[in-house]
Amino acid sequence: MADNVTRPGFATGGGESAFRVSVENRPGATVVLPSGEIDLNASPILRQELKRVQTARPQRLIVDLSGVPYMDSSGVATLVEAMQIARKNSTRLVLCGMQEKVLSIFEIARLDTVFTIVPDATGAMTA
Amino acid sequence: MGEKLENPGACASAVDPPQIRLQLMSNPLYLSGARELVSAVAKRLGFVDEACGKIALAVDEALCNVIRHGYGRDPNRPIWVSIWPVHGCGCGGSDVHPGALKIVIEDEARQVDPAVIRSRDLEEIRPGGLGVHIIRAVMDEVKYEKRGPIGMRLTMIKRRHEEAEDDQADGARKESEGG
């Protein structure tokens, strides 16, 4: 049974942000589910949450981006940093649920072949 | 794409006031509002959804660069976003839809030599340094310059791909008219 923990994010310097990150602990994988647009305002919240879950050195870390309609280069940089930590920890990092608009920024940055990207969370459990 | 403009003010005259001029403070909280404004304006001027998204992304990246590198994340410094629809001068377009959109982003940050504003090597996989590459990749013309005695100016132009974009704009108009 999944251990669902929702940790709402709050923007710095302003009111409550619409951006949220929830975390699900599944057998063999930790799933991070950001929800909302990931820009310079939101990416520190995602970065903090990814760093927190990576301290436990999960065997598999899945970032489910199905709830992310927009991402800029600060979000991409956050995921690149998570990938570097994952490599050090021998964690399998998989991105899934990417919307077309989000995938396009990975393509522009030529990172679509650097990350393991699969269509959905089910596929991410075995990728 | 993304080559430098020789004369960025040639189409929309440099003396013409912008059709839209937005002043915002250098707080990341306001990035979403700037993106929504730019995207909505581009949509009304006949750009297809994909182009609107790219224009908004370029503006976002440009504003992020000002906030991070220009102002060192000080959230209380001014940034100006000016928008001109561009008609004529070989840019195409019609009375209804301009051939291109010109967007200028100005700040009062420390000045840097425009020649040093470059994308990093994409073969080097590391966090950060992608903003300039993205701006040059998604816009048709890009030029950085010093702005008078203080601050920097970034001029970006995105051209409309007329046939596809007119078709989509006509479709949207007919739909809204119930025809």
Interface residues (C-beta under 8 A of the other chain):
Chain A: A11 G13 G14 E37 D39 L40 N41 Y70 D72 S73 S74 V76 A77 T78 V80 E81 M83 Q84 K101 I105 I108 A109 R110 L111 V114
Chain B: N27 P28 L29 L31 S32 R35 G53 L57 D60 E61 C64 I67 R68 P75 L122 I125 R126 P127 G128 L130 G131 H133 I134 A137 V138
